[in-house]
């Protein structure tokens, strides 16, 4: 079993740097989530193991650090059949060719926008939360990606 803990993301861009990268006016203020998958040449999209994804998270005010909950995102990937691993994990080159892909996704919905706050303020909190989540999913953009051997 591979267990992974992601505590935080740091070095979030300033609003100016975010705008230059195409994430206009979000900077360190936008909601983000982290996505973990195991990828290989036989499974380049990581579908066999599925993605482990944090909830959408917003950094503390004026912070360039984002914490994923109090104790981070904890997830595990089964690596043998007895633990429920997919068949490709039994391959002889699985350990050599598999990488942990870590992606940081950014919602393009600006949470500091007064119009957004006004609209969600008129809705019941459960509905506003659902609308916000759906808008985050629809507008999600890849901000950063790394593959770890």
N, C-alpha and C positions, 0 to 999 in steps of 0.2 A: 504494500500500500504506500502510495506517495501522498504525504500530507503537506499542505502548503498553507502558510499564514501570510496574508498581506495586511500590514498594519496601516500604511499611509502612502500617500503620494506627496512628493515635495518638489519645490522648484516650479510651481505653477506659474504660467506666464502672467506678466503685467497686462493690463488692458491694451496697451500699445502693441506689445509683442503678439498678443492674441489677434488683434485686428490685422497685423501684418501677415499672420499665418492663415487668415481667412475665418477666424472665429470672432468676428467683429463684436467689440464691446463686452465680451464675456470675461476675458482675463481670468483671474482667480475667483470670480464670482459665480461662474456657471456650475450647474450640477454635473457630477461625473460618476461613473461607475467603472469598476475593474472587471475584466472578463478573463478567465483562465481556461485554456484548453490544452490537451496533449495533441501534438501534430507530428506527422511523419510523411515520408514520401508516399506511403500507401494510404494515408489519410490526411491530406494537406489542409483540410478544413476543420479537423478535430471532431468530426461527427460521431465517431465510434464511442468516445468517452463522454461526449456531451460537454457543454460549457458550464463552468461554475461562475456565477455572476453576483456581484454585490448589489445591494439596492442603490438607487440614485442618491448621491450624497453631496451636500453643499458644504464648502469650507467655512470655517468660522470667519467672522467679519474681518476683512482686510488681511487675511492670512494667505500665504502662498503654500500652505501645507493642508492636505486633506486627509482626515482620519476616517477609516472605514469602520465605524462603530467603536465601542469602548475597547474591545480586544481584537479588532481586525476581522477580516474575512477568513474564516477557517474552512478549508475544504479538503477532501481526499479523493484520490483516484485509485480504484482497485487495480492491482497489477498482476493478479493470477486468477485462474478460473474459479478457484474455491471462494474467492472474494467477489466474484461477479464480473471479472474483467472481460472485455470483448475478445473475440477469437484472435484478433491481430496481435494481442499482447503475448500470445504463445509463440510467435515467430522467433527464430534464432537471432535476428538482428534488431529486434524490437528495442532493446536498451540502447543500442548504438545509434539508431536513427531517429529516435523519438525526442522531441523537444517540448518544453513547457512554454507555451505562447501566452504572454501577458499583454493585454490590450487595455488602454485607458480610453474610454469613450466619453465624449462631451455632449451634453444636451445643448442644442442651439436656442433653447427657449430662455431668454434672459429673465431671471427671477427678480432682479432689482427694478424691472420696468414697472412704472406706475400703472400703466394700462392693464398689464397682466395681473397685478395685485388687485386692482379694482374689480376686474371680471371674476377672479377666483374668490374675492371677498363677498360677492353677491350669492355665491353658491353654497349649499351645505358643505361642511368640511369633508365628508366622505366623497361627495361628487367632485369637489375641487381637487382633492388628492388624486382621484382616478383620472380626471382630465389632465392634470399636470403630468402624471405618469405616462399617459398615452402620448402626449405632446413630446415628452422626453424621448420616448421610444421612436416616434416618427422622425424626429429631428436629429437623432444621434449621429455623431461624426467621430471617426477614429482620430484621436489626438496623438497617441503614441503607441508603439508596439515594440516588444522585445521578445526574442526567443532564447531560452536558457537550456543548455545541454543537460 
